[in-house]
Each structure stands twice: as structure tokens, then as C-alpha cells.
Amino acid sequence: MDKMGKLKDIVVMKFGGSSVADADKIRKVADRVIEFTGEGKQVVVTVSAMGDTTDRLIELAGSVSSDPSRREMDMLLSTGEQVSIAMLSLALQEKGRGCVSLTGIQAGIFTDDAYSDAKILNIRPERIFKELKKGNIVVIAGFQGVNSEGDITTLGRGGSDTTAVAIAAALKAEYCEIYTDVDGVYSTDPNIVQKAVKLNALSYNEMLELASSGARVLHLRAVEFAKKHNVVLHVRSSFNKNEGTWVMDEKAIEEKMERPLITGVTSDTNQVKISVFGLADRPGVAADLFGKFAENNINIDLIVQNVSEKGIAAISFTIKNEDLSLARKVLEVLGSESIAVDPDIAKVSIVGAGMQTHPGVASRMFRILADRDINIEMISTSPIRISCVIRKPRVRDAVKALHSGFDIEE
Amino acid sequence: MDKMGKLKDIVVMKFGGSSVADADKIRKVADRVIEFTGEGKQVVVTVSAMGDTTDRLIELAGSVSSDPSRREMDMLLSTGEQVSIAMLSLALQEKGRGCVSLTGIQAGIFTDDAYSDAKILNIRPERIFKELKKGNIVVIAGFQGVNSEGDITTLGRGGSDTTAVAIAAALKAEYCEIYTDVDGVYSTDPNIVQKAVKLNALSYNEMLELASSGARVLHLRAVEFAKKHNVVLHVRSSFNKNEGTWVMDEKAIEEKMERPLITGVTSDTNQVKISVFGLADRPGVAADLFGKFAENNINIDLIVQNVSEKGIAAISFTIKNEDLSLARKVLEVLGSESIAVDPDIAKVSIVGAGMQTHPGVASRMFRILADRDINIEMISTSPIRISCVIRKPRVRDAVKALHSGFDIEE
């Protein structure tokens, strides 16, 4: 707080479970937080559960329940983050800092009723502001909120990212730092391409396409939230002080730098292709099919529909591996004549805001793949992304070829 | 609920940490709860943290903090009970029962601001009633509440007993069952006297005197709460179905049975005697001394004041072992000339509502001890209790002699 009693610039910092896995790491996170307050910022921290706590709690639930109710699982799992916030606050207080921990309820994080996969509806940040005005560092439990009934809800996988972004939006924070185990967002998976480049800046749309097509560094919903509320993100390593990757509005980036044609190459091997034969070739068949899938929360990725000569439709589409058994049940109920399941596929994608103004990117991609004898089985596009389904064993070759072919390497 | 839509008789059941230490024990508690619902009762359960969870969390806090703040400790420790309620609810649901878990906040347990040793101010049971009306078993986290700020507080040692009694009072429950690892309240410690008798019924005052003079089966504050709100308690074993000990209003007991002269014999070896010499013999000296002790939350038990011939006062009193180092500091500040600390003492007490109408109980007690050559160093009495401080090595002899001498044995 300055002399006028106003709040200084607020920064939200988010640390994942591996960053707070033990006492030593928690102390390091505390040091990191204190450095920021030293730069004259007001700091709000969100943390995940320590290390493998969430997995251990899921296992514990399994010891008394074969089909745990989602409400009680949220009651159980939310304790993991509650332990983390108390531990980090104790570590900060040990270093002489005023600090207070807040659960999702206390931080005013209100969600819908979808236990285990809740969406944040709004944040009432009065308590957070009150604590900041006292000069406290505020440590908030990630991943959790409260519904209109007063029950604890959790936000699903990667929910702590979403908490951090939502808090940053509610506080009108200067930006939101997401600490992770890599230096930032890379042009592709460095495990596949050694010359992968750390990206300095990305637009929200590029980050969304990268996240949804295979990059794992940020949770999709968190990026959507950041885009909607124009929260500047800084993805960086919790192990060093290197500048990471900034994710922000397209225009803000354009003012700063020349944009490359293609920003990143991603791959996703966690997909399976299903072909359904023998559906009547009449309007609404696909709508019925995918409507049922949507009801069962099965996300369809790529779709291709062919009409055979006999007027019988064949539809092929890809879904996540883990949805396969549920999808089989749905298809059985729909009475499809026969289905073919192909688990041996992968999806490779190129993402870049630059392709909107440069035609010919798709044909260049297809050419690069053809030159390596990589057959394209399905294609889907968005204004800033092109994805191809190929044989799984070729996915590393494809990523390497595209990364080098589009001159992303330094 | 009966056909009129009214609630049936409500029973509150409380299970301690050892009763819910693992999955197997949690399933057994679930069976026990279900038996009660089978008897046409509406059941509310309160539970403590599983097994040694609380100790492990205290240890965890110690790994980052040398002097943990009480607020953050309450944030941390309250997760233990939250895990328990989720686990018991999952176990009950697995057995097909409608069940909902509630944290202290959700159950409407409002306390004062004394983190780690909070007192329940009032309970707003709307949510509990709502869930009971739906036909749910309600599982409530013991030991925790919420203050006016919305912060989590804990009730201190034995707090889960207090939660159970307070909930029973708020719901106007028929009675409150406290499950423990013994069959009920005994006339004395069965480890000392083999012929110790399980008591069928006790008045609140007798239970208070027993609890405050060494019996460990029920927490003092819980009994005080029960007395104030006239909550009938049933202390019984979680390992068998034997009738336990009922604790209720004196009149309710008198209507039921002939009362013995002496109900129980207790001992307390966790005391130390301090003698302070060289205080001026003027009015207010003792008040100053014990005022300072009260400020420092040191409870004085027995007190004896002697005036020496020179007009210099010597005061002797007993306190708990763990308060000794703090007491030394207080006495130093007060400038007492010299003090003597005697750790080799014990307190033995007899308790019984019957002694109010039977004079001569004290002299009979002193005679029994004298016959065994047990010297009495300090004496204190209440209308239904007489306590003597003796040498610690004689405490087992004293308990045996009194238990047999007052014909408590069967």
C-alpha cells in the first residue's frame, strides 16, 4: 500500500503440486514470493495440493467406495489444497512475512453445481482485498470453490490454473504468473525436436489451439478464462529465473514484435479413430450420433463423413482414448450396423496466427508430409490451426519435418 | 420422517479418531450408524480425524515453522476431520444410504476467535435439518467451527466431544452417544483396580468432577455443555454393543435408581506442587499472584496458604506439569524471593453426589489413607468431591484403598 492507502500493482502467482511437494520446495516457493513483494508488488498466490496428495486421496476413497459420489470426492480432494495453503503461509510467516491463507469459500470463488468439474461463475474478492490492504500476502487454495448451497466443488484437471486466472481477473491484477517445470511454452515438444524454441509471446487464440491440440503446459479452460477477461499470463519455470512465455491479446503482441508464420507444432497420440458403417444416409444421422455423444460428455475431435455407393453413410471421427468404452456403449444403443476402431493413429497440428494472412500454409504442410511419405487420413482446420490424422508410428517424423519445414528453428 | 413430514427422534453419534483409523474401521462405524437408522432414528454423526492424522499434520507444520500461527494451524488441522467425514459418507453411500458430509462451517458451528482453543458460541442448524428432512444421514466434522470473520477455528483437545454435544443441543436430540475404546465410565481406573465397576448412570456434576480430577473418558467442556443444555449422554464402546454409562440430570437419575455414597475414585499424576516463599503478608498478594497466572492461562488446582511467624507468606499450589516452565517465568517477573518445585506428588479424589447428604465422608477418606500410612499434604473439596495431594509413589495404593474402603466394588 502506498501512502495514499491505495493498493499497489497486484500480481497473482500460481504454483503446481510438484513445486510444493515437500517442506524444502515450499520454503523455496516462499522465497520466490518474497522476492516479488520486494519489487513493490502486492502478491496473491494460488497453490495446488502437495505432490501426489490428490492421487493418494483418490486411492483412500477407493478403499471404502467402488463408485464415489462426486460431492463427497470434492469434500475429500479439496483438503489437499487446504493443507498446501496452510503450509505455504506458515513458511512465509516463518520468514517474517504477514500472510493469510484462504480456502476457495473464503476467497469468494463461486461455482456452478457440477461437482468434480465445476465452472467458476463469479468471484467476490472482498476478503482478498481486505487482506491485501492489511499488507498481507494472500495464499489461496487452487482447484476449489463453493456452490450456491455452500458445498465445496472442485474445478477438474488443471483447475488451479483456472483459479489463478480467475483471481487475477477479479483483482484486475497486472498479470498472472504460472510456475511450471519447464521454461515456458515451446514451439514443439523438446523431447521430439531438440531445436524447439521457447516462445516469447503468444496470443490467447494461439495458446488455445496449442493447448487443445496437444501442448500440456496450460489448461484449456484457464486460457479461455484469460482470453475472456484479458488477463496477461506469464508461463515460466519454478526452478530458474528465466523470462518465460507471455500470453496476451493479439494486438498487444503485434505492437511488440514481428510474428512468425507458424508458432508451434503439436502432436496428440491419445486419440482413437472410430468408423461407423451402416447408418442411413438421411439428414440428421450425424446430429443424432454426435448429440448422444455430447449427452455422455464424449468430445469428438476430427470428423470425416463419406457416402458409399449404396446410399449408406460411413462416418469416421476421433475421440480420446479414455472415452472409448463409453463410446462403444453409446454406439450399441444407437444400433449402428458395425464399427471399426483404430487405435494406431495420431494427430499432428500446426498453429499460428500468421496463417490467417498467408494463404498456402495448408498445401505447404501437406507437401512436407507427403515428401516424408506420411499419409494424411483426416484433416481439420481452424483459422489459425491445421490438424492432420496420420499413422501413430510416424508422429515424431511428422513433428520434426513440420518444425524444420516451417523454419521455426533458430 | 413420518407421514406427517415431521422429523423422527434424532440421535447424535460421536466416533473418535481410533474408531475411524482405517477403511475397515470406517466400514464398521458405517454399519453401526445404519443399525441406528434401522431403529427408526434420524442419525447425525460427528467424527474426529482418522487415527494419528492430527499428529502427522502437526509434524508437517513443524517442518516449515518453528512457531506456527494458530490461525494457520487451524486451517491445517481441520483438514483431518474433513477427510474423515468424506470417507464415512462414502462408506455409508457404498452401503446404499443417503448421506451427506458437512464441515463445521456448513453445519453452522459458530465460535469465538480463539484459534486452536475456540468456544462454540451458537449453532445455526438449518442445513442439518434440511438434510435430515431429505432422509439423509448427516456426518459432521468434529473439532472445528467458523468465527465471525469466516475463518476456520478448532476447539482444542477433545473438541469433537464438544461438537457432538453442541449439535445434540441445537437439534434437541433425544440423546448423544459418545463412542470410545472402553465400555463406559468406570468407578476408577481398571488398570489400577481390577474390581472397578462400570457406572450405569452419573449426574453432570459427578461427571464434571470425575473429568476434572483425572478421569479421561470425556472432555470437560463437552460435559459442561451437556449440563448447560441438558443433553443426555451415553458413553459406550465402539467395539461391542454393551450398554454404556448414561450422564444426565441429577433428578432424572434419582427417579431411576438408588445412588451410592461415592461414585468414583480418580487420580492425577500430571501435577507439580510449587511453594512460593517471601511474599509480603498483605491483602492482595495471592490475588496478584494468581491473577498473573490466569493472564498466562495457567490453571491452578489446589492452593494452601500458610503465614510464617515473621509475617512472611508461603503459598503452595499445584499446576499441570506442562505449565511449569511458564509458571517459573511468571514467578520470576513477580519477584518472589524463592520457590520450591515438587514434581513428586499426585492427587487422589473421591466423587459422589451422595456425600452432600452424608456427613463424615471426608473423615472416612482421611482415616482410610492414614490406615495405609499415606500422608495428606493438601486438601480441597467441592460439595461432591474431596481431593488430597499425596506422594506420587503411593497413588495406586491410595486409589485401591479408597475404592475398597467406600464399598464401590461389586
Interface residues (C-beta under 8 A of the other chain):
Chain A: D22 A23 I26 R27 L57 L60 A61 S63 V64 S65 S66 D67 P68 S69 R71 E72 M73 M75 L76 S78 T79 Q82 V83 I85 A86 M87 S89 L90 A91 Q93 E94 V100 S101 T103 I105 Q106 R127 G150 D151 I152
Chain B: D22 A23 I26 R27 L57 L60 A61 S63 V64 S65 S66 D67 P68 S69 R71 E72 M73 M75 L76 S78 T79 Q82 V83 I85 A86 M87 S89 L90 A91 Q93 E94 V100 S101 T103 I105 Q106 R127 G150 D151 I152
